[in-house]
Amino acid sequence: MTSISSARPLDVSVRIQLSRRFPSTLSEIRFDSYRIRPIPTSGGEEAILEFKDEWAEGQLASNPVQEAKRVLSWLAVVLRSRLNAGPAEVNNVPFNTGDSPYRQFLEAIDPPSDLQALFDKLCSLDDKTLRTYLRACDLYHLAARVIDDRPSLANFLLVSSIECLGSIITPGGSFKESYFDFIKKFCPKVVLGEDIPQDTLDRLLMTIRDYRSQYAHGGKDVPVTSLVADKHRLVWMKHFEEGKEELAPSISWFESVVQASLLEFFRQRPSGRIPPRKRERLVELALSFVTAHLKVKHSVVAGQILTREDYELQ
C-alpha cells in the first residue's frame, strides 16, 4: 500500500491576469518552488503560476488553489501589480469549486417599479447624507464584486458600509452602537429572520462584526462553517472553537441584511427639494472628487487652457 508521504506531488497551475507587462528580457519569474511564465495573449498581460504541491510526512490534506491566491496577494505588494487569479488545474484536471453560493448576484434583474421615484429622492438628499449614502453603497458594491473569492474581505466591506452610514444616521457612543442601531431600525424583520429570537440575532450581528475586526487586525478569515452555511442557505451553523459551541453566521445572510437596511433607510428618508436638473447633484458630487483649488501665477480668464507653468505647484 502506498503511503501518503510517497504519493506523487500534485502539479498546480493557475492562470493569472497582470496589470503590468513582462519585459522582453524576462522569460519567467522563479522563487522557491513557484514559477510564473508569461503566455501569448491578444488582450492584456497573462501568465501561468505553476508549483508542485508536495505533501510532508503525516499530511492529510491541502488546498493548493487557495495557497496560490495567497501567493498572488503577496506578489501584488512585491511586484506592485494587480494579479487576478483565473482558471486553475491540479494534475491537468480543471479545479472547480462548484456553483457560487451567492446566487442572489446571478439571478435575473427585477428593477423596482418605483425606480424613478427612488432616483428623484436620491437627488433630493442633503449634501452630507448624499455623499455618505453613496459611499456606503460603494462599499456594498465592492463587497458584491469580491464575495466569491474573498468572503472575508466582503464581510469587512459590508460591516464598514453599515458603520459608514450609521455614524451619521444612528450615532451612538461607538461605531458598534451605531452599527447595531442602524440595522435594528431599518432592516425588515422578514430579512433578519422573523422566527429568530432577538438575543440570537444580537449574537449573530455581534459575531459578524467580530469577524471584521479579526480580519482587519489579526489576519483571521471568517470560519469555514460560515461558508458552509452560505452554501446551504442557512442563517447560521453551530460549530466548536476550543471546545466551546459557537454560532457561525452566514455571510450571504448578512449581505441580505446590509442590502435591505440600506434600501429601507433610503425608502423611509423624507424627500427633500428636487432640483430642476436632477443630475446636477451627482455632477457636483463627481466634480468634488477631481477638483483642486490651486494658486495661479498670473491672471486667467474663463475658458483659457492652462498648463502646469500657469500654477504655483510647490
N, C-alpha and C positions, 0 to 999 in steps of 0.2 A: 504494500500500500504506500502510495506517495505521500509524504508529509507536506504540510503547508509550506514549510521553510524551503523545500526543494522544488516548489512549483515554479514554472516559467514566469518571469516578470511580465506584467501587463504593459503593452505598448499603448501609450496615451497620446492622442493628437487633438488639438483644439484649434479651429480656425479663428483668427482674430483680425479685427479691423484696427488700423492705426491712424492717428491724425497726422503723423509725421512720416516722411518717406525714408526709405533705405537709400543711402548714397550708393552710387555705382561701385564704390570701392569696398563695400561691406556686403559679403555674401551670407553671413549668418551672425547670430549673437549666441554665445555659449557661456554658461555658468553652471557649476556643479553638474547635475545630470540633466539640465534643461537645455534645449536648443530652440532658437527662433530663426526660421528661414523665410525670406520673402517669397511670394508666389506671384506669377504673372496675373494681372487683372486689368480689365478695361476701365474700371472706375474706382478711384480711391486706392489706398495702400492696404494690402492684405498680407498676412503671413500665417505660418503654422507654428504653434508651440508644441514641441514634442518632448517626451521624457518617458522613462521606464518606471513603472510602479513596482519596486522590488520590496517584497514583504520580509520583515525580520522574523527571527525565531519566536514562535508563540503568537504572532499577529493573527487576528481573526477576521479583520475587515479593513476596508479603506474606502475613501471617496475621492478618487483622483481628479475628477472633473471639478469638484469644489476646491480641491487643492490648487488646480490650475487657475481658478478665478482669484484665489488669494495671492498667487504669484503675480498675476496681472495687476492687481491693486498696488502691490509693492513696486512693480516696474513702472506704473504710472507716475510715481514720485521720482524714481531713479532716472527715468528717461524723459520726464516732463512731457508726457504724451497721453492722449486718450486711447485706451485699449479696450475694445469691446469684444467680449467672447461670443463666438458663434457656434456652429455645429461642432460636436465632439465625437470622437471614436475611441473605443477601447478594444485593442486587438482587432482593428479593422471592422468592428461592429458598431453601427451608429448608436450613440448613447442617447436614450430618450427618457426624460424624467416623467413622461406621461402628460396628460391633459392639464392645463393650468387650473388650479383650484379657484382662481379669481375670475370666474366666468361672467361676473357682472360687467366686466370691461369688454366682453367679446360678443355679447348678445346684440340683437338689432336695436338701433337707436329709436327711441319713442319720445319725440320732443313734446314738452308740456303745452297744453292748449293756450296757456297764458304767457307764452314766451315773450311776446312783445310788451306786455304789461310788466313783466319782470325786468326787461331791459330798460323800460321807462323809469322804473323805481331805482335801478342801478344808477342811472344818470341823475337822479334827484338826491342822492346821498350827499351829506356834507363832506367837505374835503378830507377830514381826518378819517371818518368812517369808510369812505370810498377807498382811500389808499390802504387802510388796514384790512378791509374786507378782501380786496383784490390780492393783497399779499397772502392772506390765509388761503384763498383759492389757488394761488400759485404753489404754495406748499402742498396742498392736496393734490394738485395736478402732477407735481414732481413725484409724489408718493405713488400715484397710479402708474407712472411710467416705469418705476423701478421695482414694483412689488413682486413680480415674478422671480427675478434674480436676486433681489436684495430685500426680503421681507423685513429684516431688522431695521434697515435704513428707511424703508417705507413707514414703519411704525414710528420711528423718530420724527419723520416729517409730519405724520398725521397728528401726533401729540402736539407738536410745535404749531400746527395750523390752528388748533383749538386755543392754545395758550396765547397765540398772537392776537386773536380777536377777543378772547375772554378778558385780556388785560385791560381793555377799554370798555367792554360792554358789561361784564360782570366782575369788576375789580374787587379783589379781596385782600387779605393780609399777605398773600403769597400767590405765586403763579399756580401752585397746586390748588388753592381755594378757587381761583377764578376758572381754572380748568374744570373742576367738579361742578361749580355753579352754572357754568355755561351749558354743559351737557344736560344737567338736570332740568334746566329751564327750557331748553329748546328741542332736545331730542324727543321725538314722539315715543310713547310707551311701546307701540307696536314694533318699533325698531329695536329698542333696548331689550325687550322681552317681557311681555305682559305677565307671564307666569313665573318670572324670576323674582324671588324676594329681594327687597331693597338692600339688605345687608350683603347679599351675594353680588348684586350689581355694583355696590360700592367697592367690594373686594376686587372684582374684575377690573374696574376702572383704575383702581389704585395699582394693581399688578401691571396693567398695560403701560401705565406711566412709569413704573419702576423699570420696566424693560427698556424704556427710552433712556433713563438715567444710567442703567448698567451698560448699555451700548455706547453711550457718549463718553462715559467716564471710566469704564472698565473693559471696554472692548468685548463685551459679552453679547452674543447673539440671543434672540428670543429662543426659548426651548423648542426642540423639535416637536414636542407634544402640541404646541400651538399650531404648527404647520399641519400636523395630522388632523387637528380639529378643523382647520381650513378645508382640507381635502374632503372631510366627511360632513361639511356644512353644520358643524356643531358650534354652539356659542363658547363652550369651554370643554376641556378634558381634565380629568384628575390625573395627577402623576405624583411621584415622590422625589423629594430632594433632601438628601441627608436624613432619610428615614421619616421625613415629615410630609404629610399629604398636602399638596398644593393644587390650586386651580390654574390651568394654563388657558388664558383667553385666546380666542381665535382672532387673528389679525384681520381676516375677512369681515368678521362681525364688527370689529372696531372701525374698519373703513366705512361700513354702513352707518355706524353711529356718527362718525365725523361728517359724512356727506349729508345725512339727514339733519344734523344740527346746524350746519352752515346754511342749508337751504331753508329750514324752518325759521331760523333767525331772520333771514332775508325777507321771507314772506310776512313775518309779523312786524317788520320795521315799517313805521309810518312813512308814506311818501312825502318827499319834500317838493320844492319848486322844480318843475321840469323845464329846463332851458329850451328856448325855441329851436335851437340847433342842438339836438341831444348829444351828438358826438363830441361837442366842444369840451365836455367834461373829461372824456377819455383822451382827447387830443392834448389838453392841458396837462393831464397826468403823465402821458407818454413823454411830452416835452420836458417835464421836470426831471426825468432820468437822464437827459442828454444835454441839459442846459447848464452852462457855467458862466459866471459873471467875471469878466477879465477887464483889466485896465488897458486902454489903448494909448499908443504913443502920441497920437495926433487926432484931430477932428475927423470924423467919418460921417457919411450920410446914409440914409436908408437905402438898401438895395446894393450898396457897394460890396464887392467881393474883397474879402480880407485874407491876408496871408499871415504867417507867423511873424513876419517882420513888422506887422502893424500892432502887435501886442507886447506888453511887458510880461514875459513869461517867468522871469526869475528876479 
